[in-house]
């Protein structure tokens, strides 16, 4: 009887429902990870509210308690009472119109060659995770790229690149959301030193720790099972060798 009671208590604990999950995901994960995540987690909680967007907007939603946990490329270290964990580290690539001539050895370009190409650089919005990453990188290494347009929407940047209106920097993961553009875009490795995007899971201090860890495990599992194979195919065809590092749980 004692063993039976203990077994029943364990079952109740493992199947206990959290009343609501309010979560925000990066826009670049909206097709590759979010749908499957919602399907897998719908039995774990009473209701799910899911938002997508850039890191700056997700952080703002977390501050206002519109969501309780976010997947962000900005660690938001100023908010010292939040809990966070690094889940994924992925390279950045340069995106150019298909077939553009960039000189010999396009996989061994220098930053000087990129800065002097005949197309303007389309930057990301400065307060977004990608914008902060790119701008801090350029300032750190004293690199100047010519361009006057800043955009917070990836689809707009990809459309402009595909239409020969400029070039930009993003991550391979972002391309998976917009497969229609890949036939019109060349993804090229960035010159050394490379630019790495880090993806974090961030939650307010009251968020249940067990649920926090389960979400981190699920995101990493989906990334490994669904995203990495597609990224390797895409990068083998268009980019060449690259490395993605993922947390292990």
LOKE-808996 format. One record per residue (C-alpha): y, x, z. Coordinates in steps of 0.02 Angstrom, whole numbers, always signed. Last residue first. Layout:
REM residues N
+--------+--------+--------+
|     c2 |     c1 |     c3 |
+--------+--------+--------+
|      Y |      X |      Z |
...
+--------+--------+--------+
***
This chain:
REM residues 249
+--------+--------+--------+
|     c2 |     c1 |     c3 |
+--------+--------+--------+
|   +933 |  +1034 |  -1034 |
|   +978 |  +1162 |  -1167 |
|  +1158 |  +1179 |  -1226 |
|  +1183 |  +1204 |  -1411 |
|  +1234 |  +1352 |  -1515 |
|  +1267 |  +1334 |  -1700 |
|  +1254 |  +1485 |  -1815 |
|  +1294 |  +1507 |  -1999 |
|  +1211 |  +1579 |  -2154 |
|  +1274 |  +1515 |  -2321 |
|  +1412 |  +1389 |  -2346 |
|  +1373 |  +1266 |  -2485 |
|  +1185 |  +1245 |  -2510 |
|  +1124 |  +1327 |  -2350 |
|  +1267 |  +1245 |  -2256 |
|  +1223 |  +1070 |  -2313 |
|  +1037 |  +1091 |  -2282 |
|  +1067 |  +1172 |  -2112 |
|  +1191 |  +1036 |  -2066 |
|  +1068 |   +898 |  -2112 |
|   +931 |   +977 |  -2005 |
|  +1054 |  +1005 |  -1862 |
|  +1120 |   +827 |  -1856 |
|   +972 |   +714 |  -1826 |
|   +851 |   +799 |  -1707 |
|   +961 |   +932 |  -1626 |
|  +1118 |   +826 |  -1617 |
|  +1017 |   +677 |  -1557 |
|   +940 |   +779 |  -1417 |
|  +1108 |   +856 |  -1371 |
|  +1189 |   +685 |  -1360 |
|  +1043 |   +617 |  -1258 |
|  +1041 |   +761 |  -1135 |
|  +1228 |   +748 |  -1105 |
|  +1213 |   +560 |  -1082 |
|  +1072 |   +583 |   -956 |
|  +1173 |   +711 |   -858 |
|  +1322 |   +595 |   -841 |
|  +1208 |   +449 |   -797 |
|  +1132 |   +548 |   -654 |
|  +1303 |   +607 |   -597 |
|  +1377 |   +433 |   -584 |
|  +1561 |   +436 |   -641 |
|  +1677 |   +446 |   -491 |
|  +1754 |   +614 |   -538 |
|  +1809 |   +558 |   -711 |
|  +1703 |   +612 |   -857 |
|  +1698 |   +751 |   -988 |
|  +1559 |   +799 |  -1108 |
|  +1615 |   +951 |  -1205 |
|  +1612 |  +1011 |  -1386 |
|  +1664 |  +1188 |  -1428 |
|  +1735 |  +1234 |  -1599 |
|  +1720 |  +1415 |  -1652 |
|  +1839 |  +1508 |  -1768 |
|  +1767 |  +1665 |  -1845 |
|  +1845 |  +1837 |  -1824 |
|  +1805 |  +1871 |  -1960 |
|  +1837 |  +1775 |  -2120 |
|  +1798 |  +1588 |  -2124 |
|  +1640 |  +1535 |  -2214 |
|  +1669 |  +1428 |  -2370 |
|  +1641 |  +1242 |  -2394 |
|  +1674 |  +1189 |  -2574 |
|  +1731 |  +1009 |  -2602 |
|  +1710 |   +881 |  -2741 |
|  +1523 |   +846 |  -2718 |
|  +1547 |   +848 |  -2530 |
|  +1675 |   +707 |  -2531 |
|  +1551 |   +562 |  -2539 |
|  +1459 |   +635 |  -2390 |
|  +1601 |   +587 |  -2271 |
|  +1534 |   +584 |  -2094 |
|  +1423 |   +736 |  -2127 |
|  +1577 |   +838 |  -2172 |
|  +1640 |   +835 |  -1993 |
|  +1482 |   +921 |  -1931 |
|  +1520 |  +1070 |  -2044 |
|  +1678 |  +1103 |  -1943 |
|  +1857 |  +1098 |  -2007 |
|  +1989 |  +1206 |  -2093 |
|  +2098 |  +1146 |  -2237 |
|  +2141 |  +1168 |  -2419 |
|  +2274 |  +1088 |  -2529 |
|  +2313 |   +951 |  -2655 |
|  +2163 |   +980 |  -2771 |
|  +2108 |   +798 |  -2760 |
|  +1953 |   +843 |  -2657 |
|  +2066 |   +936 |  -2535 |
|  +2181 |   +785 |  -2519 |
|  +2034 |   +667 |  -2493 |
|  +1958 |   +783 |  -2362 |
|  +2123 |   +790 |  -2267 |
|  +2143 |   +601 |  -2272 |
|  +1964 |   +573 |  -2215 |
|  +1991 |   +693 |  -2069 |
|  +2137 |   +596 |  -1995 |
|  +2263 |   +683 |  -1883 |
|  +2362 |   +761 |  -2025 |
|  +2489 |   +903 |  -2030 |
|  +2576 |   +946 |  -2194 |
|  +2698 |  +1090 |  -2220 |
|  +2584 |  +1229 |  -2280 |
|  +2577 |  +1419 |  -2293 |
|  +2457 |  +1504 |  -2173 |
|  +2518 |  +1641 |  -2056 |
|  +2393 |  +1742 |  -1955 |
|  +2451 |  +1839 |  -1801 |
|  +2278 |  +1845 |  -1723 |
|  +2319 |  +1747 |  -1565 |
|  +2446 |  +1635 |  -1653 |
|  +2322 |  +1585 |  -1789 |
|  +2184 |  +1550 |  -1662 |
|  +2298 |  +1449 |  -1547 |
|  +2354 |  +1344 |  -1697 |
|  +2178 |  +1313 |  -1760 |
|  +2104 |  +1265 |  -1591 |
|  +2252 |  +1159 |  -1538 |
|  +2249 |  +1064 |  -1704 |
|  +2060 |  +1038 |  -1695 |
|  +2072 |   +965 |  -1519 |
|  +2220 |   +856 |  -1568 |
|  +2395 |   +894 |  -1504 |
|  +2450 |   +992 |  -1658 |
|  +2393 |   +867 |  -1789 |
|  +2278 |   +962 |  -1906 |
|  +2338 |  +1080 |  -2042 |
|  +2335 |  +1061 |  -2231 |
|  +2360 |  +1236 |  -2303 |
|  +2451 |  +1240 |  -2469 |
|  +2355 |  +1298 |  -2625 |
|  +2389 |  +1453 |  -2729 |
|  +2295 |  +1572 |  -2615 |
|  +2400 |  +1698 |  -2519 |
|  +2351 |  +1645 |  -2342 |
|  +2167 |  +1638 |  -2390 |
|  +2171 |  +1811 |  -2467 |
|  +2258 |  +1881 |  -2313 |
|  +2129 |  +1799 |  -2202 |
|  +1997 |  +1900 |  -2295 |
|  +1861 |  +1828 |  -2406 |
|  +1680 |  +1883 |  -2393 |
|  +1590 |  +1724 |  -2448 |
|  +1707 |  +1710 |  -2599 |
|  +1649 |  +1881 |  -2660 |
|  +1761 |  +1900 |  -2810 |
|  +1923 |  +1803 |  -2817 |
|  +1964 |  +1634 |  -2746 |
|  +1932 |  +1528 |  -2901 |
|  +1920 |  +1343 |  -2862 |
|  +1751 |  +1268 |  -2908 |
|  +1761 |  +1117 |  -2795 |
|  +1926 |  +1097 |  -2704 |
|  +1931 |  +1203 |  -2547 |
|  +1867 |  +1181 |  -2369 |
|  +1871 |  +1327 |  -2247 |
|  +1734 |  +1327 |  -2115 |
|  +1725 |  +1318 |  -1926 |
|  +1575 |  +1369 |  -1823 |
|  +1487 |  +1263 |  -1692 |
|  +1468 |  +1268 |  -1504 |
|  +1385 |  +1117 |  -1422 |
|  +1361 |  +1047 |  -1246 |
|  +1491 |  +1122 |  -1128 |
|  +1494 |  +1018 |   -968 |
|  +1635 |   +927 |   -882 |
|  +1680 |   +842 |   -718 |
|  +1860 |   +786 |   -695 |
|  +1959 |   +830 |   -538 |
|  +2041 |   +982 |   -618 |
|  +2130 |   +884 |   -754 |
|  +2225 |  +1033 |   -825 |
|  +2060 |  +1093 |   -900 |
|  +2062 |   +959 |  -1035 |
|  +1904 |  +1033 |  -1115 |
|  +1968 |   +991 |  -1291 |
|  +1826 |   +965 |  -1417 |
|  +1788 |   +799 |  -1332 |
|  +1641 |   +684 |  -1295 |
|  +1712 |   +558 |  -1172 |
|  +1672 |   +472 |  -1007 |
|  +1752 |   +331 |   -906 |
|  +1844 |   +242 |  -1046 |
|  +2001 |   +133 |  -1041 |
|  +2030 |   +221 |   -875 |
|  +2209 |   +269 |   -921 |
|  +2171 |   +455 |   -905 |
|  +2010 |   +431 |  -1004 |
|  +2105 |   +342 |  -1143 |
|  +2229 |   +488 |  -1150 |
|  +2085 |   +611 |  -1160 |
|  +2010 |   +510 |  -1304 |
|  +2176 |   +510 |  -1394 |
|  +2196 |   +698 |  -1379 |
|  +2015 |   +728 |  -1429 |
|  +2028 |   +633 |  -1593 |
|  +1954 |   +460 |  -1610 |
|  +1807 |   +348 |  -1568 |
|  +1788 |   +209 |  -1440 |
|  +1628 |   +133 |  -1370 |
|  +1613 |     -7 |  -1242 |
|  +1435 |    -32 |  -1184 |
|  +1369 |   -176 |  -1078 |
|  +1236 |   -195 |   -944 |
|  +1176 |    -16 |   -952 |
|  +1017 |    +82 |   -985 |
|   +940 |    -35 |  -1114 |
|  +1084 |    -11 |  -1235 |
|  +1068 |   +178 |  -1221 |
|   +953 |   +213 |  -1369 |
|  +1043 |    +97 |  -1489 |
|  +1214 |   +160 |  -1436 |
|  +1159 |   +341 |  -1459 |
|  +1086 |   +301 |  -1630 |
|  +1250 |   +228 |  -1691 |
|  +1356 |   +368 |  -1611 |
|  +1266 |   +523 |  -1678 |
|  +1294 |   +556 |  -1864 |
|  +1410 |   +411 |  -1908 |
|  +1548 |   +420 |  -1776 |
|  +1515 |   +602 |  -1729 |
|  +1666 |   +677 |  -1821 |
|  +1778 |   +543 |  -1742 |
|  +1743 |   +618 |  -1572 |
|  +1662 |   +497 |  -1452 |
|  +1729 |   +388 |  -1312 |
|  +1624 |   +300 |  -1180 |
|  +1640 |   +145 |  -1071 |
|  +1469 |   +110 |   -995 |
|  +1451 |    -47 |   -891 |
|  +1343 |   -120 |   -752 |
|  +1230 |    +30 |   -728 |
|  +1053 |    -33 |   -741 |
|   +911 |    +25 |   -630 |
|   +754 |    +63 |   -729 |
|   +718 |   +234 |   -655 |
|   +765 |   +178 |   -480 |
|   +661 |    +18 |   -490 |
|   +511 |   +114 |   -557 |
|   +526 |   +241 |   -416 |
|   +536 |   +101 |   -287 |
|   +380 |    +19 |   -361 |
|   +284 |   +183 |   -352 |
|   +336 |   +209 |   -171 |
|   +279 |    +33 |   -127 |
|   +112 |    +60 |   -214 |
|    +84 |   +226 |   -127 |
|   +118 |   +142 |    +42 |
|     +0 |     +0 |     +0 |
+--------+--------+--------+
***
